[in-house]
Amino acid sequence: MTDDDQGPVRIDEDLARHLDNKRKELFEEFELRDAFPSEVIREAEERTTDIDAEIESEIGEDYRTDCRDLTTCTIDPADAQDFDDAISIKREDDGYRLWVHIADVTHYVQPGTAMWEEALKRGNTVYLPGYTMHMLPPALAETVCSLVPNEDRLAHTVEMKIDGETLSNESIDIYKSVVHSDERLTYKQAENRLDEADADLHDELTLVHELADSLHEQRKEDGSLVLNPRRDRAHTIIEECMLKANKAVTHELQWSRGLEAMFRVHPQPTPEKWDEALQEIQDLDGVSIPGAAWDDPRKAVNATLEEAPGRQLDKIQWAVMKVMPRAKYMSDPFGGHHALNFEIYGHFTSPIRRLSDLVNHWIIYQDETPEGVVLADLCDHASERGKAAETCERIYKDFLQEVGLDPHAVNNRGIEVVDEEDADPDDLDRSASEVNPAAFD
């Protein structure tokens, strides 16, 4: 039985209080904002009234394209709370036409509003196992900004005509749109549809996987670092489509328009650091780096992961991660993205949960930086907030393990707090009485 098939993780009230106290301690330490100010909540509620009427009024506007006739779906984890990206695809005579539709968050969250200012302060959504601190109020993020199935939604679409042989973009069009998702699929459901020839969306998923798999292999050939080589087809589809869209938008921002934006820059490790990582990998039992791959450390890691025994995958990944500098946001793309081996790169596909994407949506549409925003400072702030979120998540996961809870199970199944008077100890996954008191020190 998988986590998805089980009920929530059951704990008693005392342990729930300890978890709550730990979260509050971490929020204070890392200056994370949990509850939203009343003005932000009020604005979100006002923007979610008469949703259908507002969308209908947008359909006839010259700047917005009607994409509702395209077969469209979202693919996300089973526990996803919002759906900010969807895909459509068609085969062209000489290649593919791929549409990546992204929630048009800046239609609702604009500079000068309390929601915008709060998003700038937060920088990103923080995901802890069983607990989420949103960048945008859930009243907005999980409703009108979420590309839910069977509802018209406002979107920002990246349409790419892709050459079937070279996989390069023959054309890139970025425009505001109205979309209508036909179905919300989990990764597992998408995998099942790929196996079932008569299933709904089978043909579309098969076609987009054909493209995504080719893009994935091309990236590896070009030297992009792929630390998870055994990812399933559904994850490959989303990863490659989002990378393709992000890269297309970045190309438009930098080369076609020459605009400042929030670019994602990943410095490369020093040669000495790379040698250190490769030697650590080479020394692992049952692992050997192919001789022809040593000249390019990224290709060496890729080739090794393909052949290494499963028990060593985590150690290989960790050896690489230890020597990697942190990726950061910068207002110019100088330096490129080392791990992806992209000359320039930026984020666009997750405006509900990342500030960089929200700001880039505004820049690509308005052709200018939001008034009053100093992009260099905002990039530093977003990078710092991202680091704080990752560190907080790691510490909280470690704490869950200390008190005997599986972070993966908590994340996938959620938590149910059982009333102490009604609780049967045999029915609980964990209670405070089973925990070493030192875990709460």
C-alpha positions in Angstrom: 0.0 0.0 0.0 1.4 3.4 -1.0 1.2 6.6 1.1 -1.5 7.9 -1.3 -3.8 4.9 -0.3 -3.5 5.4 3.4 -5.2 7.8 5.7 -3.5 10.7 7.5 -0.8 10.2 10.0 -2.5 10.1 13.4 -0.8 11.8 16.4 -2.1 12.8 19.9 -2.7 16.4 20.9 0.4 16.6 23.0 2.7 15.8 20.1 0.7 18.1 17.9 1.5 21.0 20.4 5.2 20.1 20.2 5.1 20.3 16.4 3.3 23.6 16.5 5.9 25.0 19.0 8.8 23.8 16.8 7.3 25.5 13.7 6.8 28.8 15.6 10.4 28.6 16.8 11.6 28.2 13.3 9.3 30.9 11.9 10.8 33.4 14.4 14.4 32.2 13.7 14.1 32.5 10.0 11.8 35.5 10.0 9.1 33.6 8.1 5.7 35.2 7.8 2.8 32.8 8.6 -0.6 34.6 9.0 -1.5 37.3 6.4 -2.4 40.9 7.4 -6.1 41.6 7.3 -5.7 44.1 4.4 -4.1 41.4 2.3 -6.9 39.0 3.1 -9.5 41.6 2.3 -7.9 42.4 -1.1 -7.8 38.7 -2.0 -11.4 38.2 -1.1 -12.4 41.2 -3.2 -10.5 39.8 -6.2 -12.3 36.5 -6.0 -15.9 37.8 -6.4 -17.7 37.6 -9.8 -14.9 35.4 -11.2 -16.8 34.1 -14.2 -18.0 37.6 -15.1 -14.5 39.1 -15.0 -13.0 36.3 -17.1 -15.9 36.6 -19.6 -15.1 40.4 -19.9 -11.4 39.5 -20.7 -12.2 37.1 -23.5 -12.9 39.8 -26.1 -9.8 41.9 -25.3 -7.2 42.3 -28.0 -4.3 41.5 -25.7 -5.8 38.1 -24.6 -6.0 35.0 -26.8 -8.7 32.4 -26.5 -7.0 29.0 -26.0 -10.0 27.2 -24.6 -10.4 24.9 -27.6 -6.9 23.4 -27.0 -6.8 20.1 -25.2 -5.1 21.1 -22.0 -4.2 19.3 -18.7 -2.2 19.9 -15.5 0.1 17.3 -14.0 1.1 17.8 -10.4 1.8 15.8 -7.2 -1.2 14.2 -5.5 -1.0 16.7 -2.6 -0.7 19.8 -4.8 -2.8 22.8 -3.4 -2.7 25.0 -6.5 -2.1 24.4 -10.2 -0.1 27.2 -11.8 1.0 25.5 -15.0 -0.8 23.4 -17.7 0.3 22.1 -21.1 -1.1 21.6 -24.6 0.6 20.0 -27.6 0.1 19.3 -31.3 2.2 17.6 -33.9 3.4 19.8 -36.7 4.5 18.4 -40.1 8.1 19.1 -39.2 8.0 19.0 -35.4 5.8 20.1 -32.5 3.8 23.0 -31.3 3.9 23.2 -27.5 1.9 25.6 -25.3 2.8 26.1 -21.6 0.0 28.0 -19.9 0.9 29.7 -16.6 -1.6 31.3 -14.2 -1.9 35.0 -14.9 -1.3 36.0 -11.3 -0.3 39.6 -12.2 -3.9 40.2 -13.4 -4.9 40.0 -9.8 -1.7 40.9 -7.8 -0.3 44.1 -9.1 2.3 46.7 -7.8 0.8 49.1 -5.3 -1.5 46.5 -3.7 -1.1 45.1 -0.3 -0.9 41.6 -1.8 2.0 42.6 -4.0 3.9 44.2 -1.1 3.3 41.1 1.1 4.5 38.8 -1.7 7.7 40.9 -2.0 8.3 40.5 1.7 7.7 36.7 1.7 9.7 35.9 -1.5 8.3 32.4 -1.9 5.9 29.8 -0.5 7.5 27.7 2.2 6.6 24.0 2.2 7.0 22.1 5.4 5.8 18.5 5.7 2.1 18.8 6.6 2.2 22.7 6.7 2.4 25.4 4.1 3.2 29.1 4.4 1.9 30.6 1.1 3.4 33.6 -0.7 -0.1 34.6 -1.8 -3.3 34.3 0.2 -4.8 30.8 -0.4 -8.2 32.5 -1.0 -6.6 33.7 -4.2 -3.9 31.2 -5.0 -6.1 28.1 -4.7 -9.1 29.6 -6.6 -9.0 32.1 -9.4 -5.2 31.8 -9.9 -5.3 28.0 -10.0 -5.8 26.3 -13.4 -8.4 23.9 -12.0 -10.2 21.6 -14.5 -13.5 22.4 -16.2 -13.2 26.1 -15.4 -12.1 29.0 -17.6 -9.0 30.7 -16.2 -6.8 33.6 -17.1 -3.3 32.6 -18.1 0.0 33.7 -19.6 0.9 31.4 -22.4 4.3 30.5 -23.9 3.7 29.1 -27.4 6.7 27.4 -29.1 7.0 25.9 -32.5 9.7 23.4 -32.1 11.8 21.8 -34.8 11.5 18.1 -34.8 15.1 17.4 -35.6 17.1 20.1 -33.7 14.5 20.7 -31.0 15.2 24.4 -31.2 12.4 27.0 -31.1 11.5 28.1 -34.6 9.2 30.7 -33.1 8.3 31.9 -29.6 5.0 33.8 -28.8 4.2 34.9 -25.2 0.8 36.3 -24.7 -2.1 36.6 -22.2 -4.8 34.0 -22.7 -7.9 32.3 -21.5 -7.6 28.6 -20.9 -9.8 25.7 -19.9 -8.1 22.7 -18.4 -9.7 19.4 -19.4 -8.3 17.4 -16.5 -6.1 17.6 -13.4 -3.8 14.6 -13.4 -1.4 13.4 -10.6 1.9 12.0 -11.7 0.7 8.5 -11.1 -2.5 9.1 -13.1 -0.4 10.5 -16.0 1.8 7.4 -15.9 -1.3 5.1 -16.0 -2.7 7.1 -19.0 0.5 6.6 -20.9 0.1 2.8 -20.4 -3.5 2.7 -21.5 -4.0 3.2 -25.2 -7.7 3.9 -24.9 -7.5 6.3 -22.0 -8.4 10.0 -22.2 -5.4 12.2 -23.1 -3.3 9.1 -24.0 -2.4 10.4 -27.4 -1.5 13.9 -26.1 0.5 12.5 -23.2 2.3 10.1 -25.5 3.2 13.0 -27.9 4.4 15.3 -25.2 6.5 12.6 -23.6 8.1 11.9 -27.0 9.1 15.5 -27.1 10.1 15.7 -23.5 12.2 12.5 -23.7 14.1 13.9 -26.7 14.7 17.2 -24.9 15.9 15.4 -21.8 18.4 13.3 -23.9 19.6 16.4 -25.7 20.2 18.2 -22.4 22.3 15.4 -21.1 24.3 15.2 -24.4 24.9 19.0 -24.1 26.2 18.6 -20.6 23.3 19.5 -18.4 23.6 17.8 -15.0 20.9 15.2 -14.4 21.0 14.1 -10.7 17.8 12.0 -10.9 18.3 9.8 -14.1 15.5 7.4 -13.2 12.7 9.9 -13.1 9.4 8.5 -14.4 7.8 9.7 -17.7 5.3 12.1 -16.1 8.0 14.0 -14.1 10.1 14.1 -17.3 7.2 15.7 -19.2 6.7 18.5 -16.6 10.4 19.1 -16.0 11.3 19.4 -19.7 8.3 21.5 -20.7 8.8 24.0 -17.8 12.5 24.2 -18.6 11.7 24.8 -22.3 9.2 27.6 -21.4 11.5 29.3 -18.8 14.3 29.3 -21.3 12.1 30.7 -24.1 10.9 33.6 -21.8 14.5 34.3 -20.7 15.6 34.4 -24.4 12.8 36.9 -25.1 13.7 39.1 -22.1 17.5 39.1 -22.7 18.0 38.8 -26.4 14.8 40.2 -28.0 14.1 43.0 -25.6 17.3 43.6 -23.6 15.4 44.0 -20.4 16.6 43.6 -16.8 14.7 40.8 -15.1 15.2 38.3 -12.2 17.5 35.8 -13.8 18.6 32.5 -12.2 22.4 32.2 -12.1 24.3 29.1 -10.9 28.0 29.6 -10.5 30.3 26.6 -11.2 32.4 24.9 -8.6 36.2 25.4 -8.8 38.1 22.6 -10.7 39.5 21.5 -7.4 36.0 21.1 -5.9 34.9 19.1 -8.9 37.9 16.9 -8.6 37.1 16.4 -4.9 33.6 15.3 -5.8 34.6 13.0 -8.6 37.2 11.3 -6.5 34.7 10.7 -3.7 32.3 9.1 -6.3 35.1 7.0 -7.8 35.9 5.6 -4.3 32.4 4.3 -3.7 32.0 0.6 -3.7 30.6 -0.7 -7.0 31.0 2.7 -8.7 33.2 3.6 -11.6 33.3 6.8 -13.7 33.6 6.0 -17.4 37.0 7.0 -18.6 35.7 9.0 -21.6 33.6 11.2 -19.4 36.2 12.6 -17.0 36.8 15.7 -19.2 33.4 17.2 -18.3 32.4 16.7 -14.7 28.7 17.0 -15.4 28.8 14.4 -18.1 30.9 12.2 -15.8 28.3 12.4 -13.1 25.5 11.7 -15.6 27.2 8.6 -17.0 28.1 7.3 -13.5 24.5 7.7 -12.2 23.2 5.7 -15.2 25.3 2.7 -14.3 25.7 2.9 -10.5 23.9 0.5 -8.2 20.8 1.9 -6.6 22.3 1.8 -3.1 24.9 4.4 -4.1 22.7 7.0 -5.9 22.2 9.1 -2.8 25.9 9.1 -2.0 26.7 10.2 -5.6 24.2 13.0 -5.5 25.4 14.2 -2.1 29.0 14.2 -3.3 28.0 16.6 -6.0 25.7 18.8 -3.9 28.4 19.3 -1.3 30.7 21.1 -3.8 27.9 23.0 -5.7 27.6 26.8 -5.0 24.0 28.0 -4.4 22.0 29.2 -7.3 20.9 32.8 -6.9 18.8 35.5 -8.5 20.6 38.3 -10.4 19.3 41.2 -12.4 21.5 40.3 -15.3 22.3 36.7 -16.5 26.1 37.0 -16.4 27.6 33.6 -15.6 24.7 31.5 -16.8 23.4 28.4 -15.1 26.2 25.8 -14.6 24.1 22.8 -13.6 21.7 23.2 -16.5 24.5 24.3 -18.8 22.3 27.1 -20.0 23.9 30.4 -21.1 21.0 32.3 -19.6 18.1 31.1 -17.5 15.2 32.5 -15.4 12.0 31.5 -13.8 8.5 32.1 -15.2 6.3 29.0 -14.6 5.5 29.3 -10.9 4.1 32.8 -10.1 1.9 31.5 -7.3 4.8 30.3 -5.2 7.9 32.2 -6.4 8.5 36.0 -6.4 10.9 35.8 -9.3 8.2 34.4 -11.6 5.6 36.9 -10.5 8.0 39.8 -11.2 9.1 38.4 -14.5 5.4 38.1 -15.5 5.0 41.8 -14.9 8.2 42.7 -16.9 7.4 40.5 -19.9 3.9 42.0 -20.2 4.7 45.6 -19.3 8.2 45.8 -20.9 9.5 47.5 -17.8 10.4 46.9 -14.2 7.6 47.5 -11.6 7.7 51.1 -10.4 9.8 51.5 -7.2 11.5 48.1 -7.5 15.3 47.9 -7.5 15.8 44.6 -9.2 19.3 44.0 -7.9 18.1 44.4 -4.3 15.0 42.3 -4.9 17.2 39.5 -6.4 19.3 39.5 -3.2 16.2 39.4 -1.1 14.6 36.5 -3.0 17.8 34.5 -2.8 18.0 35.1 0.9 14.4 34.1 1.4 14.8 31.0 -0.7 17.8 29.9 1.4 15.9 30.5 4.7 12.9 28.4 3.4 15.2 25.5 2.4 17.1 25.6 5.7 13.8 25.8 7.7 12.4 22.8 5.8 15.5 20.7 6.4 15.5 21.4 10.1 11.8 20.7 10.4 12.2 17.4 8.6 15.0 16.4 10.9 12.9 17.2 13.9 10.0 15.0 12.6 12.4 12.1 12.3 13.7 12.8 15.8 10.1 12.4 17.2 9.6 9.3 15.1 7.5 10.7 12.2 8.3 10.0 8.6 8.4 13.4 6.8 7.5 11.8 3.5 4.4 10.2 4.9 3.4 13.4 6.7 3.9 15.4 3.5 1.8 13.0 1.4 -0.8 12.0 3.9 -1.1 15.0 6.2 -1.7 14.8 9.9 -4.8 14.0 12.0 -4.8 15.1 15.6 -6.7 12.6 17.7 -8.4 13.8 20.9 -6.6 12.5 23.9 -9.7 11.2 25.6 -10.8 9.2 22.5 -7.4 8.1 21.4 -6.5 4.4 21.5 -2.7 4.2 21.6 -2.7 1.3 19.2 -4.5 3.6 16.6 -1.8 6.3 16.7 1.2 6.5 14.4 3.0 8.4 17.1 2.3 10.0 20.5 4.3 12.3 22.7 4.7 9.6 25.4 6.8 7.6 22.9 9.2 10.4 22.2 12.6 11.0 23.9 12.1 14.3 25.9 15.5 15.5 24.6 13.9 15.9 21.2 11.9 18.9 22.5 14.9 20.6 24.1 
